[in-house]
Amino acid sequence: MNANKSAATTRPWHREPMVWLTIAIPAATVVAGFVTLWLAMAHPDEAIGPTVIEQQIAPPAPAP
C-alpha cells in the first residue's frame, strides 16, 4: 500500500529543487563568462612596448 501512495504523490519535474540547481549553476556560469568577456573588451589593458620589455629584462648598468 505504501508503494501506491508514494507513486501518487510524486511531484512534477519543475517542482523539484534539485532540477533548478542543476539548471541554475551552469546558467550562472555562462552569464558570468559573458560578463567577464564584456569587461575584458570594454577595458583593455595597455600594450607594452619593446622598450619596456627590454628595460625589465636587461640588468641595470653598473655605476662608474
C-alpha positions in Angstrom: 0.0 0.0 0.0 2.9 2.4 0.6 4.2 1.9 -2.9 0.9 3.1 -4.4 0.8 6.1 -2.1 4.4 7.2 -3.0 3.7 6.8 -6.7 0.7 9.0 -6.4 2.5 11.8 -4.5 5.3 12.3 -7.0 5.8 15.9 -7.9 6.3 17.2 -11.5 9.9 17.9 -12.6 9.5 21.7 -12.3 8.6 21.4 -8.6 11.8 19.6 -7.7 14.5 22.0 -6.3 17.4 19.8 -7.5 16.3 20.4 -11.1 16.6 24.1 -10.7 20.0 23.8 -9.0 21.1 21.7 -12.0 19.9 24.4 -14.4 20.9 27.5 -12.4 24.5 26.7 -11.7 25.6 26.2 -15.4 23.4 29.1 -16.4 25.0 31.4 -13.8 28.5 30.3 -15.1 27.6 31.2 -18.7 26.3 34.6 -17.6 29.5 35.2 -15.5 31.6 34.3 -18.6 29.8 36.8 -20.7 30.2 39.5 -18.1 33.9 38.7 -17.9 34.2 38.9 -21.7 32.3 42.2 -21.7 34.6 43.7 -19.0 37.7 42.5 -20.9 36.6 44.0 -24.1 35.3 47.3 -22.5 38.5 47.9 -20.5 41.5 46.6 -22.5 45.0 46.7 -21.0 47.6 49.0 -22.5 50.1 47.4 -24.9 53.6 47.0 -23.6 56.2 48.5 -25.9 59.5 46.7 -26.7 61.5 49.3 -24.7 59.6 48.5 -21.5 60.3 44.8 -22.0 64.0 45.5 -22.7 64.2 47.6 -19.5 62.7 44.8 -17.4 64.8 42.0 -18.9 68.2 43.8 -19.1 70.1 44.2 -15.8 70.8 47.8 -14.8 74.1 49.2 -15.9 76.8 49.5 -13.2 77.6 53.0 -11.9 81.1 54.2 -12.9 
